[in-house]
Amino acid sequence: MKHHPDLAQWVSRRDLLEPLTTLAALIPDAAVIITDAARRVLFWSAEAERLFGYTADEVLGLPCPDGLLCDNDGLRPFGVTVRVTRADGATVRVRQYARMLSHEDQPDGAMHVLALDTTTTLGSPELLTAGATEFHGLVTRDPSMLQVFQIIRNVAETEATVLVRGESGTGKELVARAIHLESRRRDGPFIAVNCAAFTPSLLESELFGHAKGAFTGAVTARRGIFAQADGGTLFLDEVAELPLELQAKLLRVLQERVLVPVGANEPVEVDVRVVAATHRALREEVRAGRFREDLMFRLRVVPIFLSPLRQRPLDIELLLRRSLDEHNRRGPRGVTSFSPEAMRALLDHSWPGNVRELLNVVEYAFAVGRGPVIGLHELPPEFREARTPTTGRRGAPTNEDDERERVRVALDRCNGDLDRAAASLGVSRTTFWRLRKRLGL
């Protein structure tokens, strides 16, 4: 390559890092990375942080994260399009360019430019759904959710009461329905009730029914939800909202399988399997005096915990693709992909509303936009506002204590085997090692 003779003098007058950093910043949607002969990272551009989720502090001086720059056979072909894994486990499609560097005829490292592939940001449905498991409306590639599916299958063969814990929007009702459909009660009714949606007096009548004349307006007798669910499954959502006076009555129904409608004298037998759910920790509710300890133990015979979406990065892109396909089937708008800016915002989002929020975001984008590509301006306002990182690694859980506990539990379950522990969290061994180092484990 030709250059002016004065270039060498111009370069000698300044620190080479300055023009290098400036050049890297001028290349839109492209990461610039320099590694030495031992594949240690020497330079990690700001765009590399945004594209791959690792901060410079996390990677400088260390071997580059597995599978990011090269395969086992060495450097990839110049200009090849590859899908690489971010720090949070999600994937991004890039076009990769690399050149080996040498000094005195000896290998001295390499310079890499990885440009975001704008031809498609979601890839083909076949590629994205590879390895995905669908189970009664639930879909995942996350190891923790696959374990939940197996627990559902096992517990469905019994009559044990189940307590589903998880944040709002994680799919607790879908889990309850899956337990019902996998059980011998599948031909019976499945009824869901939100305990927070009724006043205490109305909730008692709704759950247990009432006799004629039990209260003003009770002109006829009414079967309650428990009686309506006889032979099937009753899903009690937000069970922590039950008033104390109703908790004793629920405990009796669970233990003796009989209930007494409001205003009645004769007990009524019921055969109902109860699956309860809450986003609160019942032990804390017991300590606060708001929940009966005996009822807590009766409800949580088998506890099932659903991880929030921010801790299931492998599922974010998968769920986006599936939601995209669903809206395409409904019409009239046909969308092939998200723009690079929109996709980056979606992958970086912490998803406080979990899967429900993700589905609503896609519906919003379909409703307000036009054309085959969803842009950043078509996402809800919070995606377009400036976001302040809450952790050193974008897209990671905001609660470091929760993250530390997840890593500790993974190590305990796998008896300290790093490869198995990393696989259980859906990350590479290198990422898991960095995570342990950052968390001080």
N, C-alpha and C positions, 0 to 999 in steps of 0.2 A: 504494500500500500504506500502511495507517495505522500509526502508531507513537505511543508516548507522548511528550509534549513533552520529558520529561527524557532521552530517548534521546540527543539531540544533545549534551547536557551530559555524559552518561555516556561517550560516545565521545571527547569532547574531553579527558577526564581521563587517557586512556591511549593508548599507541601502537596505531594501527589494526591493525598487523600481528599483535598478540597475539590479539585475537578472531578475526581471519581464520584464523590458523593453528589455533586451537582449533576453529573451526567446520569446517574442512577435515578435522580428525582425527575429528570426530564422525560424519562420513558414511561408513559402512562400504563397502568395495570401490568407492570412487569417487575419481577423481583430480580435484583442483581446480587449474586453471591460469589465470593472468592474463597477457595479452599486451598490448603497447602498440600504437599505431597502425601501427607498422612491423612488427608481428607478432613482435617480440622478446619472449622469455619474461622476465617480471618476477617471477612467483611460481610455484613448482613444489612441490606438496605431497608429503609422505612417501609417500602412496598412489600418486602419479604415478610415483615411483621404482619402487615394487613392481610396478605394473601394466605399465609400459612399458620398464623396464630401464635408463633413463637416470638418472644421478644429477643432483641439482640443480647441482653444479659443472660438469657437462658441458653444460647447456642454458641456464643463466641468462645473460641479456645477448645471447643468440644467437637467430637465427630458429628457430622451433619445427621439429622434425624433419619431413621431408616426409610429407604425407598423414596426420599425426596429428590435427590440429585442423580442417583444411578441405581442400576440393578446389580445383581450379584456378578454379572459378566462385565461390569465396568460402565463407562459412559454410554449413554443412549445415543442413537443416531441423531445427527444434527437436524433440528427442526421437527423432531417427532412430537406428536400430540400424545400426552399421557395424562392419566388421572392419578393425582397424588393425595395423600392423606394429611389433613391439617392436624394441628396439635389437639383439637377437640374431638378428633375422630371423624369429622365430616370430610368430604372429598371435594377437590377442586380440579378442573380440567385446564391444563396449561400446554403451551407449545414451548419445547425446551431447546435452547441453543447453548452449546458448550465448546470451549476451546482449551486444550492443554497448554500450560505454560512451562517453559524450560529455562534453565540457567546453566551455562557451560555444558550444554548438551545433556543435562540431567533433568528428569521430570521435577518440576518445581511447583506443581499445583494446577489449578484450573479456574477459569472464570465461567460463570453460568448466568444465563439470562432466561428466566421462565416467565413467559408472557401469558396472561389469562386468555384462554381460547374463547373468543366472542362469537364463534359460529354456533355454539350451544353451551349453555351453562348448566343444563340439567342432564345432558346426555340422553341416550336412548332409554325408554322404559325397561327394556329387557336387561340393560346393564345395571340400572339402579335397583331393580327388584331382585337381582341375583342374590341368593342367600337369604331373602326375606321369608318370614313365616307368617301366614295369615291364620287367625284363629277366632272364629265367631265375631268378626268385625274388628278385631284387634290385629295390627300388623306391626312387625318389628324385625330388626336385625340385631337388637341389643341383647347381650348375654343375660342380663338381669331379668329382662322381660321374658326371655325364653324359659328361664327357671320358673317364673310365675305361671306360664302356660302349663308346665309339668305339674306344679302344685295344684292348679285347677283341676287337671285330669284326675289326679290322685284323690283329692278331697271330694270330688263329685261322686265317687264310688261309695262314700259314707254319708251319714246324716249329720255330721259335725257342723256346728254353728261357725260361721266365718265372719271375721272382721277385716274389712279392706281399709287400709290406711293410705292416704295420698292427698296431694294438693288438689285444689279445684281444677277440673279439666283434664285430669290424667286418665280418665276412663273407668272410674269405679263401678258405674252402672253396667258397663259392658262386661266387666269381670263377673259381676253378679249374674248377669244373663248367661254368660258362658258356663258358669257352675250349674245353672239350671238346665241348660241344653245338654250338658254332658252327663247329667244325673238320670236316675230312673224316673224322676218327676217331670221329665221333658214334655210329656203329653198333658201335664196339668197347667194351671194358670201361673203366670209370672206377673207380679204386681210390684210396682215401685212407688214409694211414697217419700216425700221430703219432709222430715220431721220439723224443719224450720219454717215451713210454709203455713202452719196452722197455729192458732192460739191454743193454750193448754186445754181449755174446755172443749173446743172443737176437735182437737187432735184425739182426745179420749174417745169421743163419739165416732170419729172416723176409723180409728183402729179397732175398737171393740164393739161398735154398734150400740144401739139403744132400744129400749122398750117404748111402746106407745105411752105417751104422757110423761116420759122421763123428765122433760123440761118444756118450757114454753115453746111452742112451735113443733113439738114432736107429735104430730097428729097420727103418725103410723110408726110401726116398728121398722128398724133398719138394720140390715146385716152390715157388720163392720168389715174392714179390709182383711182382717185375719180370717174371718169366715169366708170371704170371697176367694181367698188364696188357698183354701182347704185342698190338700192333695198336691199343692204346688210349692212355689217359692215366693217369699216376701222379702223385698229389698228395702231396708230401712236406711235411707240416706240421711246424713248429718244426725246420727243417733245421739251425739253428745248434746243436742239441743233439747232432748226430752226433759220435761220438768221432773223433779224428784218424785212427786206424787204418782206420776205415771210409770216411773222406773220400777217401782215395786210390783205394779200390776203386770208389766212386761216380763219381769223375772218369773212370776208365777206361771204365765203362759208358756215360757220356755221350758220350765222345769216339769210342769204337770200336764201341759198340753190341753188345758181348759181355760176358758175365760168367762167372765160374767159381764154381759152388756150393761151399759149405763141404765140405771133404773130397774134392772131385772133382778130376780132372785135365783133363778136356776142357772147353773153353769152349762156351758156349751163346749163340747169337745172339738178340738181342731187338730188337723195334721198338716203342719206348715213347717217348711224349712226356712230359717231366717238367715239372711246375709245382711250384715250391717256395715255401714261405712261412715267414716269421719275424716276430716282433715286435721282434727285436734288429737293430741296425745291423751288418751283416757286416763293414764296414770296421773298426769298433771291435774286433770279435772277431778279425780278422786281426792288428791291432796288438797285441792281448793274447796272441797266439800260440795261440789256441784254434780258429782256422779257417784252412784253406789258402787262400792268395791266388789260386792258379790255379783252384781250385774255385769261389771267389766269382765270378770273372770268367765262368766257364763257366755258372753258374746265373743270373746277372743280365744275360743278353743283352738281355732286355726287362724292366726293373723297372716295377712298378705299385704306386703308393702309395695306400692307402685312408685317407681322413681320418677321425679319430675323430668320434663322433656330436656331441660338444660343439662341433665346428667346422662342423657341418651343421645349424644351427637350423631350416632350412626343412623338414627331414625328421622332426623330433621329433613334431610334432602329426600329421603324415601317418602315421607308423608307429604312433602310439597309436591312431588311428582304424582302421587296418587290423587291428591286433591285437584291438581291441574287436569288430570285425565277425566276425573268425575265431572268437572265443570265443562270440559270440552264435549262430553257426551250429551250434556243437557242443552248446550248451545245458548244463544246464537254465536257467541264469540269463540273463535278458535285460537288457542295460545300454544305456541311451541316451546317457549322458554322464558326465563327471567333475564333481564339485562345483567351484565357483570356487577354494576353498582347495586342493583336491587338484591341480587343473590348474596353479595357480600353482607349487606345489611341484615338479611334474613338469617344467615349463618352466624352472625355476631350477636344477634338478639338473645336476651336471656329467657324469653318466653315465660313470664310470670303466670300467664293463663294457660300454659301447657298446650296440649293437643287442641283443645277447644279454641284457644286463641289463634293457633296456626290455621285452622280451618276457616275461621272468621276473616283472617287477613287475606287469604286467597280469594274468598268470596267478595271481599271489599274490592280487591284489585280487579277482578273480573267485572264488577259492577260499574266502576268509575272510569275504566280505561277502554281503549279500542286498539285494535291491531294485534299482530301475532306475538309480540314480545311485551312482557310486563316490565315497566321501568320503575325506577325509584320513586318518581313523582306519582305513581299509581298505588303506592303503599300507604297505609295510614300515617297520619301526621307524625306520630312518635318515631317512625323510622327515618324521617327526613330531618328531625331535629338533631342538634349536636349531642353526641353521647359521650359521657365521661367514663372511661374504663374504670371498673371497680376491682379489677384484679390485674396481676402482671401478665395474664394470658387471656386474650380475648375469647369470649364464648365459654369460659370455664365457669363453674358454679360460683356464685357470689359469696357463699358462706364457706369460709375456709375450714371451719370446724367440721362441717358435714363432709367436705372433701377429704379431710384427714381421716375421718371415721370410715369412709368408703375404702380408702387405701388400706387402712389397718385391718378391716374386716376381710378384704380380698386376700391379704397376706395370711391371716389366720386360717381362712378356709382352705387355702392352698399349701398350708404348712411351710410357708416361707419360700415356695417355689416361684421365682420372679416371672418366668415365662407363663405359667398357668395363671398367676395373679393378674398379669398384664392382659392376657387373653380374656379373662372374666370381666374386665372393665372395658374391653374393646379397644385397647391401645397397644402400641408396639412396646417391646421391652425397653428401648431407649427412652421413649416418652414416659414410661412408668418409672424408670430410674430417675429421670429429671423431676418427676412429680414427687417422688419420695425425698429427693434432696431438698426441694423447695419447701416441703412440709416438715422437714426435720425428722423424718422417720427412718 
